Amino acid sequence: MNHTSLDRAIRDALALIRVTAGTDLAIQAEQARKCLAQAMMESPDAPQQALAHVAAADEHLEYGELMEARMLLTAARGYLPGRRAVVAARA
């Protein structure tokens, strides 16, 4: 199973909803939602946990809750085959 399109869509969505000054976050959140919806339709055989996280992130994006969406999208990548969850190093 190859889920590179879903992984790429998640990375693109994360880049779109990066909080930066002067950006129209509502437009970027909507672009991210479209990108994720297309990728989910193209990857119905992706792990259910990854798809569930992406779906939950979409709901948060709908309400402008960017940090919650970013957390869920990052977690979703960890469920994709060939991806490893990133564990933050202790200082």
Backbone torsions as a table, in degrees:
resi	resn	phi	psi	omega
1	MET	NA	130.9	-179.6
2	ASN	-116.0	117.8	-177.1
3	HIS	-116.9	32.8	-177.6
4	THR	-65.1	-31.6	179.9
5	SER	-67.7	-37.9	177.3
6	LEU	-68.6	-42.7	178.0
7	ASP	-61.1	-44.0	179.3
8	ARG	-63.8	-41.0	179.3
9	ALA	-64.1	-39.4	178.1
10	ILE	-64.5	-44.2	178.5
11	ARG	-62.9	-41.8	178.5
12	ASP	-63.2	-42.0	179.3
13	ALA	-63.8	-41.8	177.7
14	LEU	-60.8	-39.2	178.4
15	ALA	-68.4	-38.0	-179.2
16	LEU	-66.5	-35.6	-174.7
17	ILE	-99.0	16.7	173.4
18	ARG	-64.1	129.9	-177.2
19	VAL	-80.1	112.7	175.8
20	THR	-134.0	151.8	-178.8
21	ALA	-64.7	140.3	173.8
22	GLY	83.5	4.1	-179.6
23	THR	-96.3	152.8	175.6
24	ASP	-91.5	94.8	-173.3
25	LEU	-65.7	-30.2	179.2
26	ALA	-64.6	-42.2	178.8
27	ILE	-67.2	-42.7	-179.6
28	GLN	-66.7	-38.0	177.7
29	ALA	-63.9	-39.7	178.5
30	GLU	-66.8	-39.7	176.1
31	GLN	-62.7	-41.1	178.8
32	ALA	-63.4	-41.9	179.2
33	ARG	-62.0	-42.3	178.8
34	LYS	-64.2	-42.4	179.5
35	CYS	-61.7	-44.9	-179.4
36	LEU	-68.4	-40.2	179.8
37	ALA	-61.9	-43.5	179.2
38	GLN	-62.6	-44.9	-178.6
39	ALA	-65.6	-36.6	179.0
40	MET	-66.7	-35.8	177.1
41	MET	-67.8	-31.7	-179.3
42	GLU	-82.9	-12.3	-176.1
43	SER	-128.9	56.4	-177.7
44	PRO	-67.6	-18.3	-179.3
45	ASP	-93.3	9.7	176.7
46	ALA	-65.6	156.9	178.1
47	PRO	-53.9	135.8	-176.3
48	GLN	-59.3	-34.2	179.4
49	GLN	-66.0	-38.4	178.1
50	ALA	-65.4	-45.4	179.9
51	LEU	-64.0	-37.7	179.0
52	ALA	-65.3	-40.4	178.3
53	HIS	-65.8	-40.9	179.1
54	VAL	-64.9	-41.4	178.8
55	ALA	-63.3	-41.2	177.9
56	ALA	-65.9	-39.1	177.6
57	ALA	-62.3	-38.3	178.7
58	ASP	-60.6	-41.1	177.9
59	GLU	-62.5	-40.9	178.5
60	HIS	-67.1	-37.9	177.7
61	LEU	-63.4	-36.1	179.6
62	GLU	-58.7	-32.3	-178.5
63	TYR	-101.8	8.8	176.5
64	GLY	77.0	18.4	-179.5
65	GLU	-91.5	81.8	-170.4
66	LEU	-70.6	-40.9	-178.0
67	MET	-64.2	-41.5	178.4
68	GLU	-64.0	-42.0	179.2
69	ALA	-63.5	-42.7	179.1
70	ARG	-61.8	-41.6	179.7
71	MET	-62.4	-45.3	-179.1
72	LEU	-67.3	-38.2	178.8
73	LEU	-67.7	-38.7	177.4
74	THR	-64.0	-41.7	177.8
75	ALA	-65.6	-37.9	-179.9
76	ALA	-59.7	-38.8	179.1
77	ARG	-61.1	-31.2	179.8
78	GLY	-67.2	-21.8	179.5
79	TYR	-88.9	-8.8	-179.9
80	LEU	-78.7	138.4	178.7
81	PRO	-58.2	138.3	179.9
82	GLY	84.5	-4.7	178.8
83	ARG	-106.1	143.1	175.3
84	ARG	-116.6	138.6	177.1
85	ALA	-65.9	139.8	178.8
86	VAL	-89.2	127.5	178.0
87	VAL	-107.3	126.1	-179.0
88	ALA	-66.6	138.1	178.8
89	ALA	-78.9	147.6	176.5
90	ARG	-81.6	144.0	-179.8
91	ALA	-78.5	NA	NA
